[in-house]
């Protein structure tokens, strides 16, 4: 379960940014997670309380925005939605594609006091 290490990395980012802002704690954190990022959102939420214990995020509200996957076929230029990294083009069944969105994993915002 790599979601725990991801959550701990997010805690580190929040602590660094909170220190830069000379704030004491975070009241809300907003994350962007793409469906093709390899992160299971349910697992991330499961480990969240353990990861943020005794940190600036312990009492923070967690908000996760899920980004749908989108690809573009390298053979026929069709843009299509993707649920999995290995999805094929629905028009020509090609495996060759570029990922346009869905691999995101980032901290969008922190509200601090």
N, C-alpha and C positions, 0 to 999 in steps of 0.2 A: 504494500500500500504506500505509494509514493506521495499521496495526498498529505500525509503528515509532514514530510519534508517541505512540501510546497507551502503548507500553512505556516511552518516555522520561518520560512523565507519571507513570507508576507509580514509576519510579526517583526522581523528584522527591519524591513523597509519602513513599517509604521513607526517603529522606535526611532530610527534614524531621522525620519521626516518630522516627527514630533519634537525631537531635540533641536533640529534646525529652526523650527518655528517657536522655540522656547515655550512650548505648551506642556501641560501636565498629563492630559489624557485624551484619548480619541473617543468621540461620542458616536461616530458612524464611519464605516468603511464601505466603499463601493468597489466591487471587483467586476471585471469583464472576463468571461470564460467562454472560449469557443468550443463547439461540439467536436471539433477535430483536434483539439489541443492534447488529448490523452488524459485529461483530468475528469474524473467522475465527480460531478457536483454533489451527489448524495454522500459520497465518501468524504469529500472535503468538509461538508457540513457536519458529518459525524465526528471527525477528529478536531473540529474547530475549537470546542470548549477546552479540550486538553492542551492544544497548542497555544492558546491565548492566556492561559492561567498565569496569574502574577505578571502580566505585561500591560502595556498601555491600551491594549485591545480587549482586556478582560470584560469590560462593561459595554463595549461598543456594539452598536447594531450592525449586523452583517447584511449587506445587500449584494446579491449576485445577479448580473445581467448575462443571459446566455446569448451567444452569437451563433446563428445558424451557419452551416457550412455552405460554401458556394465555390464551384469550380468552373473552369473554361476548358473545353476540349481543344487539344493541340491539333487535332486532325480536321475538325469541321467548324471550329470556333463557336460551338454552342455553349452558352452559359447555363448551368444547372445547379440545383440544390443538392447538397451532399449530406448524408447522415454518417457515413464512414469514410475513412481515408482511401479505401480501396474501391469506392463506387466507380462505375463505368459511365461513360456518356450515354444518356438515354436515347440519343438520336442515332449514333453510329456504333455504339458498343465499344468504343476505343478505351483503352486503359491509360492513354497518354493525356494528361491534363495538368493544368496549373491551378493551384489553390488560390482563390481570390480572397476568401475570408473563412474564418472558423477556427484558426489556429491560435487565436489571441489568448493571452493569459496575462492580465496586468491589473494594477491598482489604479482605478479611475479617479477616486477622490478619497480624501480623509477630512472629516470634520473634527477639529480639535478645540479644546478649551484650556 
